[in-house]
């Protein structure tokens, strides 16, 4: 028996506590567990039990140009966002872990702000700003908007790994004649890779799931998967949307698992 | 003062080197700083500017403005109006003017378009009395004080018009100059609703989340890992997918109604979706991990010996928990509640999809005024109120959280 930290909570309190916590976990998980399997229901309705299992909604999803086009748009926007946000965020974190960074707390707060601010406000600001620049309804505009939302995740994860990074290693590399860039790629990056990877995965997931910025800034050429789902959900729920959701969840989970496995191997 | 030579030279070096030394850490952060300045600070500044700028009337009616201060002007005012409109037509300022005057007076838009139809050089050349007759003939609103008040209201290119509107001050008038509510948007109610929903969701996540956080924080080994995974799983799942799953579950012929019917709890499907209930339920589920995670990290740092000590001194399990454990968990509770409250204030997606028309919060109206009604001034003013309100409400609490977090979050 593992030693319990609070063996002193008596059974008549523990049982209702566990029951309550079980119900809470059910509230967290059950909606997803109830909704997602409906994507393989052979009948076009939304209750259990199914008359049969079929891949027809996935077939409908992957055979529709609208849906696959949206999926491809989402993937390319998310990839570009990941590159931009991870690059900017990682570099910024390297600067921000340094205690001598001027106005460090203020800059950090500013960098994290997009996470806490209402996305609608950010979307409105970017929309008005992008107008005269011609960035509305463009790929670049959406990538910039998504990077704004994704960068805080990179900064947080990379800063967390950098606090455990031994900066004398960089000194050592410099003493051995390595340039700053060389030292970064050969010494620092391999060691902080788990944080950078986690930040990259969060960036991808943020962009891949984002719908509010897209409503403001994207044009018909940037019709993403979440936007297509959002439009569909506002009109009529259709099992194809659930198939789209499952596809989305599978892609994101595969990435997260891959990142986790790679991080564990190191 | 007896500084040794080495000490003075060190001080000198510290004073000579500093610029490169101080800028060293900033260099790698420069791209991000430039990015934030350009795509966060500038857009926010633009929102502030858009909320305060009110250029349409002064651009289109520079001469007529002088006559609008005291209600319906004399004939000369009408002549100035027509002269202005002839120019405005050429410069393409008519449509913005019509829209702006409609914000200030009921029927303002029609009055401008009706007048624009007859306003030309020929009319402008006639004598003022004839012009007046033609103008009031085009649309009788021009003979009433309301529209002139609206013109006077927009006299300056910068005004508090949109901010007043967003704060619920009546800015619109009837043609005879009486205050008219715009009838559709009662912003006071919308702010109150935003705050009430956010407070309710925050309170519920704290009450529901506290026992969960306690059990997760005090479980070790495999069970602890599984529990934290179950908390993080929905946290990592797409917000849109989680909202969608609530639509699937709560809709009229969905899983929840199916269960209620099968259990004999209701005779016919209940309208669960598009209600306040659905909005709160979905928001609680979505925000629960945000509230719980800071609680867990604080609770994990509470030494178990404290509760054990209280128990050994004779405190019951509940009173030991309440008087020893809970006070130490308060910073975590405050951090989680603050995070959830601030995020709730800006919620758009979930209420838009699972709520009814009466459950929409400020964000929904910002999006609607931007994308559907193209009233960017009002959308910006609402944004300012939302951000200022969130800051004012959250700042004292965030001070507290920062003081007690000691860098844990």
Boltz contact constraints between the chains, C-beta under 6 A:
constraints:
  - contact:
      token1: [A, 2]
      token2: [B, 221]
      max_distance: 6.0
  - contact:
      token1: [A, 5]
      token2: [B, 218]
      max_distance: 6.0
  - contact:
      token1: [A, 5]
      token2: [B, 304]
      max_distance: 6.0
  - contact:
      token1: [A, 6]
      token2: [B, 218]
      max_distance: 6.0
  - contact:
      token1: [A, 8]
      token2: [B, 311]
      max_distance: 6.0
  - contact:
      token1: [A, 9]
      token2: [B, 317]
      max_distance: 6.0
  - contact:
      token1: [A, 10]
      token2: [B, 317]
      max_distance: 6.0
  - contact:
      token1: [A, 13]
      token2: [B, 317]
      max_distance: 6.0
  - contact:
      token1: [A, 17]
      token2: [B, 211]
      max_distance: 6.0
  - contact:
      token1: [A, 20]
      token2: [B, 211]
      max_distance: 6.0
  - contact:
      token1: [A, 21]
      token2: [B, 211]
      max_distance: 6.0
  - contact:
      token1: [A, 21]
      token2: [B, 212]
      max_distance: 6.0
  - contact:
      token1: [A, 21]
      token2: [B, 215]
      max_distance: 6.0
  - contact:
      token1: [A, 24]
      token2: [B, 208]
      max_distance: 6.0
  - contact:
      token1: [A, 24]
      token2: [B, 212]
      max_distance: 6.0
  - contact:
      token1: [A, 25]
      token2: [B, 230]
      max_distance: 6.0
  - contact:
      token1: [A, 27]
      token2: [B, 285]
      max_distance: 6.0
  - contact:
      token1: [A, 28]
      token2: [B, 234]
      max_distance: 6.0
  - contact:
      token1: [A, 31]
      token2: [B, 245]
      max_distance: 6.0
  - contact:
      token1: [A, 31]
      token2: [B, 246]
      max_distance: 6.0
  - contact:
      token1: [A, 31]
      token2: [B, 249]
      max_distance: 6.0
  - contact:
      token1: [A, 32]
      token2: [B, 245]
      max_distance: 6.0
  - contact:
      token1: [A, 34]
      token2: [B, 249]
      max_distance: 6.0
  - contact:
      token1: [A, 34]
      token2: [B, 255]
      max_distance: 6.0
  - contact:
      token1: [A, 35]
      token2: [B, 245]
      max_distance: 6.0
  - contact:
      token1: [A, 35]
      token2: [B, 248]
      max_distance: 6.0
  - contact:
      token1: [A, 35]
      token2: [B, 249]
      max_distance: 6.0
  - contact:
      token1: [A, 46]
      token2: [B, 248]
      max_distance: 6.0
  - contact:
      token1: [A, 46]
      token2: [B, 254]
      max_distance: 6.0
  - contact:
      token1: [A, 47]
      token2: [B, 255]
      max_distance: 6.0
  - contact:
      token1: [A, 47]
      token2: [B, 258]
      max_distance: 6.0
  - contact:
      token1: [A, 88]
      token2: [B, 31]
      max_distance: 6.0
  - contact:
      token1: [A, 88]
      token2: [B, 32]
      max_distance: 6.0
  - contact:
      token1: [A, 88]
      token2: [B, 35]
      max_distance: 6.0
  - contact:
      token1: [A, 91]
      token2: [B, 28]
      max_distance: 6.0
  - contact:
      token1: [A, 91]
      token2: [B, 31]
      max_distance: 6.0
  - contact:
      token1: [A, 92]
      token2: [B, 29]
      max_distance: 6.0
  - contact:
      token1: [A, 92]
      token2: [B, 32]
      max_distance: 6.0
  - contact:
      token1: [A, 94]
      token2: [B, 28]
      max_distance: 6.0
  - contact:
      token1: [A, 95]
      token2: [B, 25]
      max_distance: 6.0
  - contact:
      token1: [A, 95]
      token2: [B, 26]
      max_distance: 6.0
  - contact:
      token1: [A, 95]
      token2: [B, 28]
      max_distance: 6.0
  - contact:
      token1: [A, 95]
      token2: [B, 29]
      max_distance: 6.0
  - contact:
      token1: [A, 98]
      token2: [B, 25]
      max_distance: 6.0
  - contact:
      token1: [A, 100]
      token2: [B, 25]
      max_distance: 6.0
  - contact:
      token1: [A, 101]
      token2: [B, 25]
      max_distance: 6.0
  - contact:
      token1: [A, 110]
      token2: [B, 36]
      max_distance: 6.0
  - contact:
      token1: [A, 116]
      token2: [B, 342]
      max_distance: 6.0
  - contact:
      token1: [A, 118]
      token2: [B, 346]
      max_distance: 6.0
  - contact:
      token1: [A, 118]
      token2: [B, 363]
      max_distance: 6.0
  - contact:
      token1: [A, 120]
      token2: [B, 348]
      max_distance: 6.0
  - contact:
      token1: [A, 120]
      token2: [B, 363]
      max_distance: 6.0
  - contact:
      token1: [A, 120]
      token2: [B, 366]
      max_distance: 6.0
  - contact:
      token1: [A, 120]
      token2: [B, 367]
      max_distance: 6.0
  - contact:
      token1: [A, 121]
      token2: [B, 383]
      max_distance: 6.0
  - contact:
      token1: [A, 124]
      token2: [B, 370]
      max_distance: 6.0
  - contact:
      token1: [A, 124]
      token2: [B, 379]
      max_distance: 6.0
  - contact:
      token1: [A, 124]
      token2: [B, 383]
      max_distance: 6.0
  - contact:
      token1: [A, 125]
      token2: [B, 43]
      max_distance: 6.0
  - contact:
      token1: [A, 125]
      token2: [B, 44]
      max_distance: 6.0
  - contact:
      token1: [A, 125]
      token2: [B, 46]
      max_distance: 6.0
  - contact:
      token1: [A, 125]
      token2: [B, 47]
      max_distance: 6.0
  - contact:
      token1: [A, 126]
      token2: [B, 43]
      max_distance: 6.0
  - contact:
      token1: [A, 128]
      token2: [B, 46]
      max_distance: 6.0
  - contact:
      token1: [A, 128]
      token2: [B, 50]
      max_distance: 6.0
  - contact:
      token1: [A, 129]
      token2: [B, 42]
      max_distance: 6.0
  - contact:
      token1: [A, 129]
      token2: [B, 43]
      max_distance: 6.0
  - contact:
      token1: [A, 129]
      token2: [B, 46]
      max_distance: 6.0
  - contact:
      token1: [A, 144]
      token2: [B, 39]
      max_distance: 6.0
  - contact:
      token1: [A, 148]
      token2: [B, 39]
      max_distance: 6.0
  - contact:
      token1: [A, 209]
      token2: [B, 238]
      max_distance: 6.0
  - contact:
      token1: [A, 209]
      token2: [B, 240]
      max_distance: 6.0
  - contact:
      token1: [A, 211]
      token2: [B, 240]
      max_distance: 6.0
  - contact:
      token1: [A, 212]
      token2: [B, 348]
      max_distance: 6.0
  - contact:
      token1: [A, 226]
      token2: [B, 240]
      max_distance: 6.0
  - contact:
      token1: [A, 233]
      token2: [B, 353]
      max_distance: 6.0
  - contact:
      token1: [A, 237]
      token2: [B, 247]
      max_distance: 6.0
  - contact:
      token1: [A, 245]
      token2: [B, 241]
      max_distance: 6.0
  - contact:
      token1: [A, 245]
      token2: [B, 244]
      max_distance: 6.0
  - contact:
      token1: [A, 248]
      token2: [B, 238]
      max_distance: 6.0
  - contact:
      token1: [A, 249]
      token2: [B, 241]
      max_distance: 6.0
